[in-house]
Amino acid sequence: MHPDIRKTFVITETTYSDGGKAAGTPLVMIAAVAVVKNPWAGQGYVQDLAPKIREMAPVLGELLTGLIINEAGSGDRVEAFGKSAVVGLDGELEHASALIHTLHFGNHYRSAVNGKSYLAFNNTRGPANAPILIPMMGKNDEGSREHYLTFQFNINDAPFSDEIVIALGAALGGRPHHRIGNRYMDLKELGHDQENPAAV
């Protein structure tokens, strides 16, 4: 039966002040994590990853989305979101990418929080206790810089060399004292159309 899950857990971080100043509203960030057996481990180079993607990604997407929503209280409370995967040292970076860079995984989460943006992402390879970083951005506005956040943590015993750590992240607000404006202000100052696809 797939996915072969060793464990799941939820991490919540609440920031009450930043820069020596109390936050008007504390920033809550949530990560829902699954540590799974890498389905391609020990097989050498596998050309067609699609069968395992279709088998595993929807299950992981639904599972982790449920954990996020349960912790957040509702999908409406989620303002920013992202995803991450870390493959163990015996796996390919493509294995980490395979399970999160598919609509079979991400659409569960997007639908549950009524999001329109794509999920910010990170995919890396590392040993147990490797840094796990989930970048996030506004679920309905990629230009909302107050929601440019990264939730960082590690798991002391994961990933094993034949495992993949799969994670979803949520933020229930923006940075406590955001004051750098948004990308639309920059575009206006630079004389660009706000829909300029080349702007960053």
C-alpha positions as CSV (number, residue, x, y, z in Angstrom):
1,M,0.0,0.0,0.0
2,H,1.3,3.4,-0.9
3,P,2.4,5.8,0.4
4,D,4.4,3.9,3.0
5,I,4.3,6.5,5.8
6,R,6.7,6.2,8.7
7,K,5.2,9.1,10.6
8,T,3.4,12.4,10.4
9,F,3.3,15.4,12.6
10,V,2.3,19.0,12.8
11,I,4.5,21.9,13.9
12,T,3.1,25.3,14.9
13,E,5.1,28.4,15.6
14,T,3.7,31.6,17.0
15,T,5.6,34.9,16.9
16,Y,4.5,37.4,19.4
17,S,7.2,40.1,18.8
18,D,9.8,40.9,16.2
19,G,12.6,43.5,16.2
20,G,11.9,44.3,19.8
21,K,8.3,45.3,19.1
22,A,5.2,43.4,20.0
23,A,3.1,42.1,17.1
24,G,-0.4,43.6,16.8
25,T,-1.5,40.2,15.8
26,P,0.8,37.2,16.5
27,L,2.0,35.4,13.4
28,V,1.1,31.8,13.4
29,M,2.8,29.4,10.9
30,I,1.9,25.7,10.6
31,A,3.7,22.8,8.9
32,A,2.1,19.4,8.3
33,V,4.7,16.8,7.5
34,A,4.8,13.2,6.3
35,V,8.0,11.0,6.3
36,V,7.5,8.4,3.5
37,K,9.5,5.6,1.9
38,N,10.9,6.8,-1.4
39,P,9.1,4.5,-3.9
40,W,12.0,4.7,-6.3
41,A,14.7,3.9,-3.8
42,G,17.0,1.1,-4.8
43,Q,15.7,0.9,-8.4
44,G,18.4,2.9,-10.1
45,Y,17.4,5.3,-12.8
46,V,13.6,5.1,-13.4
47,Q,12.4,6.9,-16.5
48,D,8.6,6.9,-15.9
49,L,7.8,8.4,-12.5
50,A,4.1,9.0,-13.3
51,P,2.6,5.7,-11.9
52,K,3.9,6.3,-8.4
53,I,3.1,10.0,-8.6
54,R,-0.5,9.3,-9.4
55,E,-0.7,6.6,-6.7
56,M,1.0,8.6,-3.9
57,A,0.6,12.3,-4.5
58,P,-3.2,12.5,-4.1
59,V,-3.1,10.6,-0.8
60,L,-0.3,12.8,0.6
61,G,-2.0,16.0,-0.6
62,E,-5.3,15.0,1.1
63,L,-3.6,13.8,4.3
64,L,-1.4,16.9,4.8
65,T,-4.2,19.3,3.8
66,G,-6.4,17.7,6.5
67,L,-3.7,18.2,9.1
68,I,-3.2,21.8,8.2
69,I,-6.9,22.6,8.2
70,N,-7.4,20.9,11.5
71,E,-4.7,22.9,13.1
72,A,-5.7,26.2,11.5
73,G,-9.4,25.8,12.4
74,S,-10.6,26.5,8.8
75,G,-9.3,27.0,5.3
76,D,-10.4,30.6,5.4
77,R,-7.9,31.4,8.2
78,V,-5.0,30.4,5.9
79,E,-3.5,33.5,4.3
80,A,-0.3,32.2,2.8
81,F,0.8,28.7,1.7
82,G,3.7,26.7,0.4
83,K,5.2,23.2,0.0
84,S,8.5,21.4,0.4
85,A,10.2,18.1,0.0
86,V,13.5,16.7,1.1
87,V,14.7,13.4,-0.4
88,G,17.2,11.2,1.4
89,L,20.8,10.9,0.1
90,D,20.1,7.7,-1.9
91,G,17.4,9.4,-3.9
92,E,17.3,11.9,-6.8
93,L,16.3,15.5,-6.5
94,E,13.7,14.5,-9.1
95,H,12.1,12.2,-6.6
96,A,11.5,15.0,-4.1
97,S,10.1,17.2,-7.0
98,A,7.9,14.4,-8.3
99,L,5.5,14.1,-5.3
100,I,4.9,17.8,-4.8
101,H,5.1,19.4,-8.3
102,T,1.9,17.9,-9.5
103,L,-1.7,19.1,-9.3
104,H,-2.6,15.6,-7.9
105,F,-0.8,16.9,-4.7
106,G,-1.4,20.6,-4.6
107,N,-5.0,21.0,-5.7
108,H,-6.3,19.4,-2.5
109,Y,-4.7,22.2,-0.5
110,R,-5.6,25.0,-2.9
111,S,-9.2,24.0,-3.0
112,A,-9.4,23.6,0.8
113,V,-8.2,27.2,1.4
114,N,-9.9,28.7,-1.7
115,G,-6.5,29.8,-3.0
116,K,-5.7,31.0,-6.5
117,S,-1.9,31.4,-6.4
118,Y,0.5,28.6,-7.1
119,L,2.1,27.1,-4.1
120,A,5.6,28.5,-3.3
121,F,8.0,25.5,-3.1
122,N,11.4,24.1,-2.2
123,N,12.8,20.8,-3.0
124,T,16.3,19.6,-1.8
125,R,18.3,16.5,-0.9
126,G,19.8,15.9,2.5
127,P,20.5,13.6,5.4
128,A,18.5,13.2,8.6
129,N,18.3,16.5,10.4
130,A,18.7,18.5,7.2
131,P,17.0,21.9,7.2
132,I,13.5,21.8,5.9
133,L,12.3,25.2,4.5
134,I,8.8,25.9,3.4
135,P,8.6,29.2,1.5
136,M,5.2,30.8,1.4
137,M,3.3,33.5,-0.3
138,G,-0.2,35.0,-0.3
139,K,-2.8,32.3,-1.4
140,N,-4.6,34.8,-3.6
141,D,-1.9,37.4,-4.4
142,E,1.7,36.6,-5.4
143,G,2.6,40.3,-5.0
144,S,1.6,40.6,-1.3
145,R,5.1,40.8,0.1
146,E,3.9,40.8,3.7
147,H,3.1,37.1,3.1
148,Y,6.6,36.2,1.8
149,L,7.5,33.9,4.6
150,T,9.7,30.8,5.2
151,F,9.0,28.2,7.9
152,Q,12.2,26.4,8.8
153,F,12.7,23.4,11.0
154,N,14.3,20.0,11.0
155,I,13.6,16.4,11.9
156,N,16.3,14.6,13.9
157,D,15.7,11.2,12.3
158,A,14.4,12.1,8.8
159,P,14.8,11.6,6.0
160,F,16.5,8.2,6.1
161,S,18.6,7.7,2.9
162,D,15.6,5.9,1.4
163,E,12.9,8.3,2.5
164,I,11.3,11.6,1.4
165,V,10.0,14.3,3.7
166,I,6.9,15.9,2.3
167,A,5.5,19.1,3.9
168,L,2.8,21.7,3.5
169,G,3.0,25.1,5.2
170,A,0.4,27.7,6.1
171,A,0.6,31.2,7.6
172,L,-2.4,32.7,9.4
173,G,-1.2,36.2,8.7
174,G,1.7,38.2,7.4
175,R,5.0,39.4,8.9
176,P,4.4,41.3,12.1
177,H,5.9,44.6,11.0
178,H,5.9,44.4,7.2
179,R,7.0,47.7,5.7
180,I,8.6,47.1,2.3
181,G,5.4,47.6,0.3
182,N,4.4,45.3,-2.5
183,R,5.5,44.5,-6.0
184,Y,2.8,46.6,-7.5
185,M,4.3,49.8,-6.0
186,D,7.7,48.9,-7.5
187,L,6.1,48.3,-10.9
188,K,4.4,51.7,-10.8
189,E,7.6,53.4,-9.7
190,L,9.5,51.7,-12.6
191,G,6.8,52.6,-15.1
192,H,5.8,49.0,-15.8
193,D,2.4,47.5,-16.3
194,Q,1.3,45.7,-13.1
195,E,0.9,42.5,-15.1
196,N,4.5,42.7,-16.4
197,P,5.5,39.0,-16.5
198,A,9.2,39.8,-16.5
199,A,9.0,41.8,-13.2
200,V,10.1,40.1,-10.0
